[in-house]
Amino acid sequence: MLIDCSHCLSRVAAVEIGHHQWFERGEPDGPQRIVLASCPACKNALVGKQEGYSIGYNEYDWSNLMRLWPDGEDYLHPSIPHDVRSSLVEAKLCFQAKAYSACAVMCGRAIEAMCVAHTSEKTLHKGLAAMRDSGIIDGRLFEWGDSLRQERNIGAHATGQSVSRDDSRDVLEFATAICEYVYVLADRYQRYKSRKLPSAQKP
């Protein structure tokens, strides 16, 4: 199970120590559970929440952990710009409030802000394509972003359709992953390559 470690400032595969599982009374959705876990790297204690979704009769799979403690789930890496980060935070709040179409719309807004910052394109589709063509994102991230764009359109327009909880959760994770790749991992990899250069070649 993946969770953001507040000490390591990275997403880690948490080690579960224990959990409490329940169904919310009167809710048709799947079970939920609170998990006490530890970071495998720094051994920091973490408390998170998971939502179960049906994969068969009385069988459930679980979402990644939404960190409740320490620092709460709203943590996003400070390298992500404010306008992008604020839209992702609002998307998470919408998801927690079960406003799934609104969550998809805010995810689209976050990626749109990222595209505006990196390209001259005015639409999300063209912006993603331009970022792919310039090598800022790869083909897989472009596909994730385009799927997100389609769900954003369902949420934003009066088509008679709505965004499901599962689709909303997926696009939220897609949006977060794309932003972390562009603003965090790519820069970290460049620093890594710089450390590996021979001293004579370093700027």
N, C-alpha and C positions, 0 to 999 in steps of 0.2 A: 504494500500500500504506500502510495506516494504522498508526501507532505512537505511543505516548506519549513525548513529548520530555521528558527529565528536567530540562532547563534552562528550557524555555518553560512547563512544567507544563500542557501541553495536548496533545490528539491532533492529529497533523499528517500530511500526505501526504508520506511520506518519499521522498527521491530515492535510488534504488539506485546504489551504486558498484560492487558486485560481489557474487557469491554462490557458495556451494558446495552442491551438491545430491546426495542419496544416498537409497537405500532401506535401511532397517534389515534386517539379515539375519534371516530366519526370521519376519518380521512380514508379515501379509497386507495391512496398511494401505498407503496411498499414500506418495509420496516426502516427504522433509523437506529443508529447506535452511536454511542460515545465511546471513544477508544483512548486508553492510556497507552502511550508508546514512548520509545526512546530513539534518538538519532543514532544510527550505526557508527557515525564518525566521531561526534563529540560527546555522545551519551547524554545529551540534554533531554530532559523530560518534555514531552509534548502531549497535549490533549486535543483531539480532533473529533469531528462529527462526520459520519458517512450516511449516505442514503442508499437503500437497496432498490433494485429494479428487477422485475420479474424476467427470468429466463426459462421458465417452465413451471409446471404445477408445484406450488409451494417451494420453489427454488429461486434464489436471488443472487445477483451479482452486486458488487458494491462499488460506489464511486470512490475516487481518491479522497483522502482525508481533507476536510475543511478545518484549518487550524482554529481552535478556540482559545488556546493558551499555550505559551505566552504571546503577547502582542496582538492576538486576534487575527482573523483571516484576511483583513483588509491590507495586509502587508504586500507590497509589490516592490520590486527592486528600484532603488532611487535613480538608477540610470534611465528608467522609463520616464519620458517627459510628462509634465503635469497634465497637459490636455489629454494625452493618451491614458495615463494612469487614472485620472478622475472618471473617465468613461468606463474603464474596467471595474472600478470600485462600484459605480452605479449599476453596472451589469450584474455584479455579485449580489448587490442589495435587492435588485429586481428578482433574481433567481430565488433568493431566500424568502422573498415575499410571494413566491409562486406566480409572479407576473412574467411568464416565460416569453411571450412575444416582445415585451419591453426589454427583457434581457438580451434577446437577439438584436434588437435595434441598437442598444448601447454598445454591444460588441462590434457591430458594423461601424458605429461612430468612432470607436477607438482605432480600428484598422484604417478607416478613412483618414483620420488625423495623421496616422503614420505615413500613409501614402502621400498626403499633401506635403509632408515634411521632406520626402525623399524624391518626389517626382513633380512634374509640372501638370500632371493630369488632374482633371476635376471630378472624375467619376471613380467609384471604387473598383469596378472591373478593369478599367484602363490603367488605374494606378497600380493594381496588383500585377497586371501584365508587364508594365514598365519596370517594376521592381524585379520581376523574374528575368526579364530580358537583360537587365543591367547586372544581374548576378547577386543582388542584395538578398533575394530569397531563391530557393530552388523550386523545382517542379512540384514536389510534394507539398511544400508550404503554400504554393500558389493554389493547388487543389483544395487545401483546407480553407484558404481564404475565400475561394470562389464558392465553396459550400456554405460558408458563413454568410457571404453576400446574398445567396439565395434565401436563406432563412431570415436574414434581415429584411428582405423584400416582402416575405410573407407577413412578418410582424408589422411592417410599416404601412402596408397598403390594405385597403378594404376589399379583399378578395374573397371573403367568406371563409378563409383558412386561418388556422392559428398554429403557433409553434408549440410542439409538445414539450413536456418536461425533459425527456431524454435528449431531444434535439437541442433544446436550450442549454442543457449541461454540456453537451458536446461542443457547441459553438463557443461557449465560454472558455472551455479548455483549449480549443483551437486558437481563439483570439489571444489568450494569455501566452500560449506557446510561441505564437508568431512574434509577439512583442518581446518576449524574453530572448528569442533567437536574434532578432534585429538589434535590440538595444543592449543586451547583456552578453550573450554567448559569442557573438561575432567579435565584439570588442575584446572579450577575454581571450579569444583565440589569437587575435592580432598581438596582444601582449605576450602570449605564450611564444609565438613565432619570433617576436623581437628578442626575448630572452635567449632563444636558441641560436641567434645569429652570432658568428664570430665577432670578437670585440672590435676588430678593425672595420667591420661593416655596420656597426651600430651607429645610429645618428647621433 
